Amino acid sequence: MIRQNQAIIDLNAIRDNYRLMVSQVPQDVRVMAVVKANAYGHGMLEVARTVEAAGCRDLAVAIPEEGAQLRENGIKANILVLGAATDAAAETAIKLGLTQTVFEPDTVKALNETAEELGLPAYVHIKLDTGMGRIGLRTQGEAEALALALQQAKRVKVTGIYTHFADADNVDDNGEINDYTQKQLASFEALRACFDPGIPAHVSNSAMSLVSPQAHFSMIRQGISLYGYPPVKTNLDFHHALRWETEIVYVKEIAVGDSVSYGCTFTADKPMRVATVAVGYGDGYHRLMSNRGQMLVEGKRANIIGRICMDQTIVDVTDIPQAKVGSRAVLIGTQGNDQIGADELAGWAETISYEILLAITARVPRTYLPVQ
Ligand SMILES: Cc1ncc(COP(=O)(O)O)c(C=O)c1O
């Protein structure tokens, strides 16, 4: 690494965040680790290996390619593909023992035929759309038709039934879920009644797992809280797993009237000391943070001035006299007594912590702190 810009991922934090969630649910409730999208930018394989070593038996990915990558690298846990099963994925998914998401009779029939040809079982979870409006069956009629198709598909083994909430993190001041989420939960119970009641159920994402113990069912799905960002208020001590730091590459004085960066959106109204930092939107540092965001330099907050460029960003270090070429600039993480989290960047960039974390591009090397 020549440019000192890196994401440092503490696998101890991942393990501890997983264990923390396990400690919050009854012993017979499993915690599925959601590792899709490169484990929210943290490194899918490293995260999967860490939680598997900590006892996790269930992983979730979004697309079959992610599941295949896990299997090809020796991951033995159950792997649920959250996206809808497709004809194109069937053979690979069945051969690799990936669990596929189904909600239409035709998909079940096609999977059964492929499984028959391969002489292997096809594992599936049933997806109910109770209000997310994305994928899943929505009506009693659709549920009955799917139940019938599943009965006739002898090679297809149902190992789960699930839904996903649209607004679970939108809770009131007492941490109670709202009416929409209540309705989704009721709709889940109603549609689920069309299937064998013995099928393990799971509905809760991070938010719902934390606010609604009655919705734990057989398993909860832990995504963003595994990475240290619970999306609802909690007293639980989750730890941010990812630190992102870079360096100052140039420091200079500018005079009244001098502007910095593209579009001249910042012009000095006093003499200033400014630093150029080795990060830009080419690294996934969101351009919307131009003239809004901050980073930590020598333990103090430095304001971003002017537009974030593809590879460089300029900050005001007038009040940070120790700032010099080579000083670390912490984009996400702790320095001195201060901390900047991905959620704070999300505020500046008008997005969510999820996007901030997984937007960090492949150009930024990942360094892993191993589990101790
Ligand atoms: C179906 C499904 N379940 C669970 C999760 C995990 O959600 P969270 O990261 O909020 O815990 C996701 C994430 O998008 C999802 O799509």
The ligand as a MOL file (V3000), in Angstrom:
LIG
                    3D

  0  0  0     0  0            999 V3000
M  V30 BEGIN CTAB
M  V30 COUNTS 16 16 0 0 0
M  V30 BEGIN ATOM
M  V30 1 C -34.8290 -9.7670 3.1640 0
M  V30 2 C -33.8520 -9.0910 4.0810 0
M  V30 3 N -33.7230 -9.5520 5.3280 0
M  V30 4 C -32.8710 -8.9780 6.2100 0
M  V30 5 C -32.1070 -7.8830 5.8560 0
M  V30 6 C -31.1950 -7.2650 6.8720 0
M  V30 7 O -31.6840 -6.0160 7.2780 0
M  V30 8 P -30.8640 -5.1170 8.2910 0
M  V30 9 O -29.5650 -4.8400 7.6270 0
M  V30 10 O -31.6920 -3.8940 8.4360 0
M  V30 11 O -30.6990 -5.9070 9.5310 0
M  V30 12 C -32.2240 -7.3710 4.5630 0
M  V30 13 C -31.4380 -6.1990 4.1970 0
M  V30 14 O -31.6810 -5.4420 3.3300 0
M  V30 15 C -33.1230 -7.9900 3.6450 0
M  V30 16 O -33.2670 -7.5210 2.4030 0
M  V30 END ATOM
M  V30 BEGIN BOND
M  V30 1 1 1 2
M  V30 2 1 2 3
M  V30 3 2 2 15
M  V30 4 2 3 4
M  V30 5 1 4 5
M  V30 6 1 5 6
M  V30 7 2 5 12
M  V30 8 1 6 7
M  V30 9 1 7 8
M  V30 10 2 8 9
M  V30 11 1 8 10
M  V30 12 1 8 11
M  V30 13 1 12 13
M  V30 14 1 12 15
M  V30 15 2 13 14
M  V30 16 1 15 16
M  V30 END BOND
M  V30 END CTAB
M  END
